[in-house]
Amino acid sequence: MNQTICYILIMALVTYFIRVLPLTLVRKEIKNIYIRSFLHYVPYVTLAVMIFPGILDSTSSPWSALVGFIVAIIAAYSGRSVVTVALLTCGAVFITEWFLY
């Protein structure tokens, strides 16, 4: 069997078992407050881990990416909408790139 196909099958099985095992092993509702609070934040942490490296590599300069990241955090923390945060971030990156080059 081709080695690449073997790797793909192993990856598929591992991914399948990671998704199926919690469904089969945990039948009752989770009542432990610590586990529930941990599971509540897992999607946000996963999203942040996937997005953060892309933020720093998305512009021609890491400095403009850092400025955009800071503007996005401040705008999001102040309760702005997603569209407003995106527009402010793009504007900040554009202005920073304008002055850097």
C-alpha positions in Angstrom: 0.0 0.0 0.0 1.2 3.5 -0.8 2.8 5.1 2.3 0.8 8.3 1.8 -2.5 6.4 1.8 -1.5 4.6 4.9 -0.8 8.0 6.7 -4.1 9.4 5.6 -6.0 6.3 6.9 -4.2 6.5 10.2 -5.0 10.2 10.5 -8.7 9.5 9.7 -8.9 6.8 12.3 -7.3 9.0 15.0 -9.5 11.9 14.2 -12.6 9.6 14.2 -11.7 8.1 17.6 -11.0 11.5 19.1 -14.5 12.6 18.1 -16.4 9.4 18.9 -14.9 8.4 22.2 -16.3 11.3 24.2 -19.7 10.6 22.8 -19.6 7.0 23.8 -17.9 7.3 27.2 -19.8 10.3 28.6 -23.5 9.5 28.7 -24.7 11.7 31.6 -24.7 15.4 31.9 -21.4 16.9 33.2 -22.3 18.5 36.6 -18.8 19.3 37.8 -18.5 23.1 37.7 -14.7 23.1 36.9 -15.0 20.7 34.0 -18.0 22.7 32.6 -16.1 26.0 32.9 -13.1 24.4 31.2 -15.2 23.0 28.3 -16.9 26.4 28.0 -13.7 28.1 26.9 -12.3 25.4 24.7 -13.8 26.7 21.4 -12.5 30.2 22.1 -9.0 29.0 22.9 -8.9 26.8 19.8 -10.1 29.6 17.6 -7.4 32.0 19.1 -4.7 29.4 18.6 -5.6 28.9 15.0 -6.0 32.6 14.2 -3.1 34.3 16.0 -0.3 33.0 13.8 -2.2 34.1 10.7 -2.6 37.6 12.2 1.1 38.0 12.5 1.9 36.7 9.0 -1.0 38.4 7.1 0.8 41.7 6.4 4.1 42.6 5.0 5.4 43.8 8.3 4.9 42.2 11.8 4.6 45.7 13.2 1.5 46.6 11.2 0.0 43.2 12.1 0.7 43.9 15.8 -0.9 47.4 15.5 -4.0 45.8 13.9 -4.1 43.1 16.5 -4.0 45.7 19.3 -6.7 47.8 17.6 -8.9 44.8 17.2 -8.6 43.8 20.8 -9.4 47.3 22.0 -12.4 47.7 19.6 -13.8 44.2 20.5 -13.3 44.7 24.2 -15.2 48.1 24.0 -18.2 46.2 22.6 -18.1 47.2 18.9 -19.7 45.0 16.2 -17.7 42.5 14.2 -17.9 44.7 11.1 -16.7 47.8 13.0 -13.8 45.8 14.5 -12.8 44.5 11.1 -13.0 48.0 9.5 -11.0 49.6 12.3 -8.4 46.9 12.1 -8.0 47.2 8.3 -7.8 50.9 8.6 -5.1 50.7 11.3 -3.1 48.2 9.3 -3.4 50.4 6.1 -2.3 53.5 7.9 0.6 51.7 9.6 1.7 50.2 6.3 1.4 53.6 4.7 3.8 55.2 7.2 6.3 52.2 7.2 6.8 52.1 3.5 
